[in-house]
Amino acid sequence: MMAHRFRMVTYNIAKGVRGMGPVQRLEIHGVARALRLYTTACDQAELYGCTRLGLLYRSGTGVTTDDARALDLFTQSCTGNDLRGCNALGYMMEHGNLHALYQPVELMIIFGAGVGAMVISCPPKVLKGLIAALKLAFGGHMQDKAFY
């Protein structure tokens, strides 16, 4: 229950201004609140909170920059099998810049290449069926009162 509530609160904090990274969004919506939430979550073994808290310590947002504390938090997350913590730990151990992990243009390129390959390789009948299925999947609720 705590994990679900924590994710909802952090989602509400992080969903702010588009085009900004998570740390910048937290500055807009209250770093002190985020720091408190991440600390509580990490103390209760919610590994995502440990990873986010480590990112705050690494960047010095709301706290003084403390690479040793960030390294401990990333290690704790990675030990608990949180892949985001493992990624951040790897970058930090190699003295890399954590902002290199966030590459929205690369995601657009990969998505565009996938869509292009699909359009080239599929006949029009299959594409029409795929578009109809996507509209059904993302268009609305399939389970309404009439369904039951």
C-alpha positions in Angstrom: 0.0 0.0 0.0 2.8 2.4 0.9 4.6 1.7 -2.4 1.4 2.5 -4.5 0.7 5.7 -2.5 4.4 6.7 -2.9 4.4 6.2 -6.6 1.2 8.2 -7.0 2.6 11.1 -4.9 5.9 11.1 -6.8 4.0 10.9 -10.1 2.0 14.0 -9.1 5.2 15.8 -8.2 7.1 14.8 -11.3 4.3 15.5 -13.9 4.9 19.1 -14.3 6.5 21.0 -17.1 7.1 19.0 -20.2 10.5 19.0 -21.7 12.3 19.2 -18.3 14.1 16.5 -16.5 12.7 14.9 -13.3 15.1 16.9 -11.1 14.1 20.2 -12.7 10.4 19.3 -12.3 11.0 18.6 -8.6 12.4 22.1 -8.2 9.2 23.5 -9.5 6.9 21.3 -7.3 8.9 21.4 -4.1 12.3 19.9 -3.6 11.8 19.7 0.2 8.7 17.7 -0.2 10.3 15.3 -2.7 13.3 14.9 -0.5 11.1 14.0 2.4 9.1 11.5 0.3 12.2 9.9 -1.1 13.8 9.6 2.3 10.7 8.0 3.8 10.3 5.6 0.9 14.0 4.6 1.0 13.8 4.0 4.8 10.8 1.7 4.1 12.7 -0.3 1.5 11.0 1.3 -1.6 14.0 1.1 -3.9 12.7 3.6 -6.4 12.8 6.2 -3.6 16.5 5.3 -2.9 17.3 5.8 -6.5 15.6 9.2 -6.7 17.2 10.3 -3.4 20.6 9.3 -4.8 20.0 11.4 -7.9 19.2 14.4 -5.6 22.4 13.9 -3.7 24.4 13.4 -6.9 23.0 16.6 -8.5 23.0 18.6 -5.3 19.3 19.5 -5.7 17.9 20.5 -2.3 20.9 19.0 -0.5 24.6 19.5 -0.6 26.3 17.4 -3.3 27.4 14.2 -1.6 28.8 11.6 -4.1 29.5 9.0 -1.3 25.9 9.2 -0.1 24.6 8.9 -3.7 26.9 5.9 -4.3 25.5 4.2 -1.2 21.9 4.9 -2.2 22.5 3.6 -5.8 24.2 0.5 -4.4 21.3 -0.2 -2.0 18.9 0.2 -5.0 20.9 -2.0 -7.2 21.3 -4.7 -4.6 17.5 -4.8 -4.3 17.3 -5.3 -8.1 16.1 -1.9 -9.1 17.5 -1.5 -12.6 17.4 2.3 -12.5 19.6 2.2 -9.5 22.0 -0.2 -11.2 22.2 2.1 -14.2 22.9 5.1 -12.1 25.5 3.1 -10.1 27.3 2.1 -13.3 27.4 5.6 -14.6 28.6 6.9 -11.3 31.3 4.2 -10.9 32.6 5.1 -14.3 32.5 8.9 -13.4 29.9 9.5 -16.1 27.4 12.2 -16.3 24.0 11.0 -15.2 22.2 13.3 -17.6 23.5 11.1 -20.4 20.9 8.5 -19.4 18.1 10.8 -20.5 18.0 11.0 -24.3 14.6 11.8 -25.6 15.8 12.3 -29.2 17.3 8.9 -29.3 14.0 7.4 -28.2 12.3 9.3 -31.0 14.8 8.0 -33.5 14.3 4.4 -32.4 10.6 4.7 -32.4 10.6 6.3 -35.9 12.9 3.6 -37.2 10.6 0.9 -35.9 7.5 2.5 -37.4 9.3 3.0 -40.7 10.4 -0.6 -40.8 6.9 -1.7 -40.0 5.3 0.5 -42.8 7.9 -0.7 -45.3 7.5 -4.4 -44.5 3.7 -4.8 -44.0 1.1 -4.9 -46.7 -1.6 -2.2 -46.6 -4.2 -4.7 -45.3 -2.1 -5.5 -42.3 -1.4 -1.8 -41.6 -5.1 -1.0 -41.7 -5.8 -3.9 -39.2 -3.0 -2.7 -37.0 -4.3 0.9 -36.9 -7.8 -0.4 -36.1 -6.4 -2.5 -33.3 -4.4 0.4 -31.9 -7.5 2.6 -31.9 -9.4 -0.1 -30.0 -6.5 -0.6 -27.5 -5.9 3.1 -26.8 -9.3 4.6 -27.8 -11.5 3.7 -24.8 -12.6 1.3 -22.3 -13.6 -2.1 -23.5 -15.1 -3.2 -20.2 -18.1 -1.0 -19.6 -21.6 -1.8 -18.2 -22.7 -3.2 -21.6 -19.8 -5.6 -21.7 -20.8 -7.2 -18.4 
